[in-house]
Amino acid sequence: MPVQEFMTQRNEKLAQKVIKGLESRNMSGYYAANKEEALAKALELIDEGSSVTMGGAMSAVEIGLVDALKEGNYTFIDRAQMDPREALLAAYDADVFLSSSNAMTEDGILVNIDGNANRVSCIAQGPKKVLFIVGMNKVCDDQDGAMKRARSIAAPVNAQRFDIDTPCKKTGACADCKSMDTICCQFLITRFSKHPGRIHVILVDDTLGF
């Protein structure tokens, strides 16, 4: 049996553990064996006619969700085409906010880091529904491991996308910097949702995002 099949079996079993953890935290979890299944599940969770926006969710782009929303019967709020403050206010009032997660734990805790807080603030409150697309590559043993992944892997990779001057962009490693360009200003740990049906996480058996 090819090694990939063993990995697939492991990921499916681990995903069920993560989903149980999410459910214990009043959040909903789903498993998708590939990008196509993830896209189908995401569209199932987004009612037609919904207003939808996102916060730097590369995983949503990778599974084809953003293109599907732009082409479908949805109101896609494209923050790249708007004034940043207007985009943020529109996001707070949106039906659905798309996100990924920098990391998450096997027992369902989500860990995210932000520079301007537009993403983490919408995860915490505002939009009626938050839909996470999370590759199984982001699942960590525990909260310490998730935080380490967010700071040591996700942030330095994310820094490469921007015209900024941070130590991690130059070295590829977190320096716990206080640079004016730092993208690690706010840390959000989502361990429970007080609003039933608001947070949904699609776990995808693929390497998505960073």
C-alpha positions in Angstrom: 0.0 0.0 0.0 1.4 3.4 -1.0 2.6 5.7 1.9 0.0 8.3 0.9 -2.8 5.9 1.6 -1.5 5.4 5.2 -1.4 9.1 5.6 -4.9 9.4 4.3 -6.1 6.8 6.8 -4.3 8.6 9.6 -5.7 12.0 8.6 -9.3 10.8 8.5 -9.0 9.2 12.0 -7.3 12.3 13.4 -10.0 14.6 11.8 -12.7 12.7 13.6 -10.9 13.4 16.9 -10.6 17.1 16.0 -14.3 17.2 15.0 -15.3 15.8 18.4 -13.1 18.4 20.1 -14.9 21.2 18.1 -18.3 19.8 19.0 -17.3 19.9 22.7 -16.6 23.6 22.2 -19.9 24.4 20.6 -18.4 24.5 17.1 -19.1 22.3 14.1 -16.5 20.3 12.2 -16.5 18.4 8.9 -14.0 16.2 7.1 -13.3 16.5 3.3 -11.1 13.9 1.6 -10.0 16.4 -1.0 -10.4 19.9 -2.3 -13.5 19.0 -4.4 -15.3 17.6 -1.3 -14.3 20.7 0.7 -15.7 23.0 -1.9 -19.0 21.1 -2.1 -19.3 21.1 1.7 -18.5 24.9 1.9 -21.2 25.7 -0.7 -23.6 23.5 1.2 -23.0 25.6 4.3 -23.4 29.0 2.5 -26.9 29.8 1.5 -27.5 31.3 -1.9 -28.0 35.0 -1.7 -25.7 35.4 1.3 -23.2 38.2 1.7 -19.7 36.7 2.0 -16.3 38.2 2.7 -13.0 36.9 3.8 -9.7 37.7 5.6 -6.7 36.5 3.8 -7.9 32.9 3.5 -5.6 31.4 1.0 -7.1 27.9 1.7 -10.5 29.2 0.5 -8.8 30.3 -2.7 -7.0 27.0 -3.1 -10.1 24.9 -3.0 -11.9 27.1 -5.6 -14.4 28.6 -3.1 -13.7 32.3 -3.8 -14.1 31.8 -7.6 -17.3 29.8 -7.0 -18.8 32.6 -4.8 -17.9 35.3 -7.3 -19.5 33.4 -10.1 -22.5 32.2 -8.2 -25.6 33.7 -6.6 -23.9 35.4 -3.7 -22.8 38.9 -2.8 -19.0 38.6 -2.5 -17.6 41.6 -0.6 -14.1 42.0 -2.1 -12.0 43.9 0.5 -9.2 44.4 -2.1 -11.6 46.7 -4.0 -12.7 48.8 -1.0 -11.4 51.3 1.5 -10.0 49.2 4.4 -12.3 50.7 7.0 -15.4 50.3 4.8 -14.4 46.7 4.1 -14.1 46.0 7.8 -17.5 47.4 8.6 -19.0 45.5 5.7 -17.4 42.3 7.0 -18.8 42.8 10.5 -22.3 42.8 8.9 -21.7 39.9 6.5 -23.7 36.7 6.6 -20.5 34.6 6.2 -16.9 35.3 6.9 -14.3 33.0 5.3 -11.1 32.2 7.1 -8.4 29.7 7.5 -6.5 29.1 10.7 -2.8 29.5 11.3 -3.0 26.4 13.4 -5.4 24.3 15.5 -5.2 21.6 18.1 -6.3 18.0 18.1 -9.0 18.9 20.6 -10.5 21.7 18.6 -8.8 25.0 19.7 -8.1 27.5 16.8 -5.1 29.7 16.9 -4.7 32.8 14.8 -2.3 35.7 14.5 -3.1 39.1 12.9 -1.4 42.3 12.0 -4.3 44.7 11.6 -6.9 42.6 13.5 -9.4 42.6 10.6 -9.4 38.8 10.5 -9.3 37.9 14.2 -11.9 40.6 15.1 -14.3 39.1 12.6 -13.6 35.6 13.9 -14.4 36.8 17.4 -17.6 38.7 16.6 -19.7 40.3 13.9 -20.4 38.1 10.9 -23.3 35.7 11.4 -21.3 32.7 10.4 -17.6 32.0 10.3 -16.4 29.2 8.0 -12.8 27.9 8.3 -11.1 25.9 5.6 -8.2 24.1 7.3 -5.7 21.7 5.8 -4.7 18.8 8.0 -1.2 20.1 7.8 -2.2 22.7 10.4 -3.4 20.3 13.1 -1.0 20.3 16.1 -0.8 18.2 19.3 -1.7 20.9 21.7 -2.1 24.7 22.2 1.6 25.3 22.7 2.4 23.4 19.5 -0.3 25.4 17.6 1.1 28.7 18.8 4.6 27.6 17.8 3.3 26.7 14.4 1.5 30.0 14.0 4.6 32.0 15.0 7.4 29.9 13.5 5.8 28.7 10.3 2.7 30.6 9.3 3.8 34.1 10.1 7.3 33.9 8.4 5.8 32.4 5.3 3.0 35.0 5.3 5.5 37.8 5.6 7.0 36.8 2.2 3.8 38.0 0.6 4.1 41.6 1.7 6.4 44.6 1.1 7.5 44.7 4.8 10.8 44.8 6.7 10.6 42.2 9.5 13.3 39.9 10.7 11.2 36.8 9.8 11.0 38.0 6.2 14.8 38.1 6.0 15.6 34.9 8.0 12.5 32.8 7.7 12.3 32.5 11.5 10.4 34.3 14.2 12.4 36.8 16.2 9.6 37.9 18.5 10.1 41.4 16.9 8.6 44.7 17.7 9.1 46.0 14.2 6.6 48.6 12.9 6.0 46.2 10.1 5.2 43.2 12.3 2.3 41.1 11.3 2.1 39.5 14.7 0.1 42.2 16.7 -2.9 40.3 17.9 -3.2 36.6 19.0 -6.6 35.0 19.1 -7.2 31.6 20.7 -10.7 30.4 20.0 -11.5 27.7 22.6 -15.3 27.9 22.7 -18.2 29.6 20.9 -21.1 31.0 22.8 -23.2 31.2 19.7 -24.5 27.8 18.4 -24.1 27.3 14.7 -21.8 30.2 14.2 -18.3 28.6 13.7 -17.8 25.8 11.2 -14.5 24.1 10.4 -13.9 22.1 7.2 -10.9 19.9 7.7 -9.3 19.0 4.3 -7.0 16.0 3.7 -4.6 18.2 1.8 -1.7 20.6 2.5 -3.4 24.0 2.3 -2.3 27.5 3.1 0.7 28.1 5.4 
